[in-house]
Amino acid sequence: MPTPITLEELTRTTLARQGLLARSDRSVPEVVGRVGGLQAQHAEMPYVALWSRRAGQTVDELEEALTGRALVKATVMRSTLHLVPADDWPVLDAVSAEQRLAAWRASARRAGVDLLALNASVRAFSIEPRTLDEIESFAADQYPGVDAAAAIPGGVSRPWWRLASAGGGLVHVPPSGLWGSHAAPRYVDGQVWLADRLPLPRPAVAPDEARGRVVGRYLAAFGPASPADVARGVGIRGAGALRRALEALDLRTYETPDGRELVDLAGAEVVPGDTAAPVRFLPRWDQLLVAFAVRDRLLDAAAAQAVYRRNADVLPTVLAGGRVAGTWATERDGDAATLRVTMLADAADLDDGVRTEAEAEADALLAYLEPDAATRAVAWSRHA
């Protein structure tokens, strides 16, 4: 029989595993691995995410982990850019590539392109850093006269890149991933980039084993979770593949008050629902807000409308009492920096202690984001 779990227990357990109940004092790679990686579509996102999860976090420490190759920036879970520990990258890359190959197989067939052969050629070409333009040009040269865009229904940008990178194996090299860098990305074969950290040749891992390891990693960072949550968070398509991955793990089953069944690693702890949850600031597209199919452990429908935008954007959020209480943004005017907190309810309705805590956390975050500002202020407003 499933063990009952309250919404409060579910919320606190997830926040604890994400390092959002108490900041961790572990190393940068350890924290990033324990929380399941950091979303990295924009340069500043992972720095804010880690600042909220790791005690004493500095920009330099995360940059050093990237330049020292303890962390790597790559397209992995959900075919989305993440920072992940170098040791975790091979299996994450394998599972992500499996999903992308399936997604692009029909288009490649119409174009007469062998996805695996093309990917192998591109990885060999990328033994030194290459730009997107260089990789696309090289890929197109392997199939003279083929119009890749015409083979993809609905059209996409960078069609040759989509086909060439479907098989995985490529990682970003700095300055991509460094603080404030918006330079065009350059890619290199991950086995070359991480040659001094990973065994070569890269050990073959059976697909079911790879999926099982990645699903276990997800549950350790986000559990308890439903199979639908796992599928969304990891990016696994196909009920059979997901079922086999779950069956390979030693799991415990829970039931939520509304009757949903969740699974978790058998030895994983559930945190009491009355555990204090401090104020935390999360960046745009934080993994916590995109890793679940059902997000009720974090926010209700009214909050979702303020956080998730029609253009698929996910705004930076403020957690108070364990749930999303508002959004935030920074403004810079000359030497003056402001962090604006926009609450879902009037800021004056916050408990005085929570308001004081939020002010202190916001001021510390602003100092982290805008260290050269002559003046810093926190402003409050309310969502319409």
JOZIZI-V763464 format. One record per residue. N is the residue number from 0. RES is the residue in one small letter. PHI is phi as a letter, one per 40 degrees, with the letter a starting at -180 (* if undefined). Layout:
n,res,phi
N,RES,PHI
N,RES,PHI
This chain:
n,res,phi
0,m,*
1,p,c
2,t,c
3,p,c
4,i,b
5,t,c
6,l,c
7,e,c
8,e,c
9,l,c
10,t,c
11,r,c
12,t,c
13,t,c
14,l,c
15,a,c
16,r,c
17,q,c
18,g,g
19,l,b
20,l,c
21,a,a
22,r,c
23,s,c
24,d,b
25,r,c
26,s,c
27,v,d
28,p,c
29,e,c
30,v,c
31,v,d
32,g,c
33,r,c
34,v,c
35,g,g
36,g,g
37,l,b
38,q,c
39,a,a
40,q,c
41,h,b
42,a,d
43,e,c
44,m,d
45,p,c
46,y,c
47,v,c
48,a,d
49,l,c
50,w,d
51,s,c
52,r,b
53,r,b
54,a,c
55,g,g
56,q,c
57,t,b
58,v,d
59,d,d
60,e,c
61,l,c
62,e,c
63,e,c
64,a,c
65,l,c
66,t,c
67,g,c
68,r,g
69,a,c
70,l,b
71,v,b
72,k,b
73,a,a
74,t,c
75,v,b
76,m,d
77,r,f
78,s,f
79,t,b
80,l,c
81,h,b
82,l,c
83,v,b
84,p,c
85,a,d
86,d,c
87,d,c
88,w,d
89,p,d
90,v,c
91,l,c
92,d,c
93,a,c
94,v,c
95,s,c
96,a,c
97,e,d
98,q,c
99,r,c
100,l,d
101,a,c
102,a,c
103,w,b
104,r,c
105,a,c
106,s,c
107,a,c
108,r,c
109,r,c
110,a,c
111,g,g
112,v,b
113,d,c
114,l,c
115,l,c
116,a,c
117,l,c
118,n,c
119,a,c
120,s,c
121,v,c
122,r,c
123,a,c
124,f,c
125,s,c
126,i,c
127,e,b
128,p,d
129,r,b
130,t,c
131,l,d
132,d,c
133,e,c
134,i,c
135,e,c
136,s,c
137,f,c
138,a,c
139,a,c
140,d,c
141,q,c
142,y,b
143,p,d
144,g,g
145,v,c
146,d,c
147,a,c
148,a,c
149,a,c
150,a,c
151,i,b
152,p,d
153,g,g
154,g,g
155,v,a
156,s,c
157,r,f
158,p,c
159,w,c
160,w,c
161,r,d
162,l,c
163,a,c
164,s,c
165,a,d
166,g,c
167,g,g
168,g,g
169,l,b
170,v,b
171,h,c
172,v,b
173,p,d
174,p,c
175,s,d
176,g,g
177,l,c
178,w,d
179,g,g
180,s,c
181,h,b
182,a,c
183,a,d
184,p,c
185,r,b
186,y,b
187,v,a
188,d,d
189,g,c
190,q,c
191,v,c
192,w,c
193,l,b
194,a,d
195,d,c
196,r,b
197,l,b
198,p,c
199,l,b
200,p,c
201,r,c
202,p,c
203,a,c
204,v,b
205,a,d
206,p,d
207,d,c
208,e,c
209,a,c
210,r,c
211,g,d
212,r,c
213,v,c
214,v,c
215,g,c
216,r,c
217,y,c
218,l,c
219,a,c
220,a,c
221,f,b
222,g,c
223,p,c
224,a,a
225,s,c
226,p,d
227,a,c
228,d,c
229,v,c
230,a,d
231,r,c
232,g,c
233,v,c
234,g,g
235,i,c
236,r,b
237,g,h
238,a,c
239,g,c
240,a,c
241,l,c
242,r,d
243,r,c
244,a,c
245,l,c
246,e,c
247,a,c
248,l,b
249,d,c
250,l,b
251,r,b
252,t,b
253,y,b
254,e,b
255,t,c
256,p,d
257,d,c
258,g,g
259,r,c
260,e,c
261,l,b
262,v,b
263,d,a
264,l,c
265,a,d
266,g,c
267,a,c
268,e,c
269,v,b
270,v,c
271,p,d
272,g,c
273,d,c
274,t,c
275,a,c
276,a,b
277,p,c
278,v,c
279,r,b
280,f,b
281,l,b
282,p,c
283,r,d
284,w,f
285,d,d
286,q,d
287,l,c
288,l,c
289,v,b
290,a,c
291,f,b
292,a,c
293,v,b
294,r,b
295,d,c
296,r,c
297,l,b
298,l,a
299,d,b
300,a,c
301,a,c
302,a,c
303,a,d
304,q,c
305,a,c
306,v,b
307,y,c
308,r,c
309,r,c
310,n,c
311,a,g
312,d,c
313,v,b
314,l,c
315,p,c
316,t,b
317,v,b
318,l,c
319,a,a
320,g,g
321,g,g
322,r,b
323,v,c
324,a,b
325,g,i
326,t,b
327,w,a
328,a,a
329,t,b
330,e,b
331,r,b
332,d,b
333,g,g
334,d,c
335,a,b
336,a,b
337,t,b
338,l,b
339,r,c
340,v,c
341,t,b
342,m,c
343,l,c
344,a,b
345,d,d
346,a,d
347,a,c
348,d,c
349,l,c
350,d,d
351,d,d
352,g,c
353,v,c
354,r,c
355,t,c
356,e,c
357,a,c
358,e,c
359,a,c
360,e,c
361,a,c
362,d,c
363,a,c
364,l,c
365,l,c
366,a,c
367,y,c
368,l,c
369,e,b
370,p,c
371,d,c
372,a,c
373,a,c
374,t,b
375,r,b
376,a,a
377,v,b
378,a,b
379,w,b
380,s,a
381,r,b
382,h,c
383,a,c
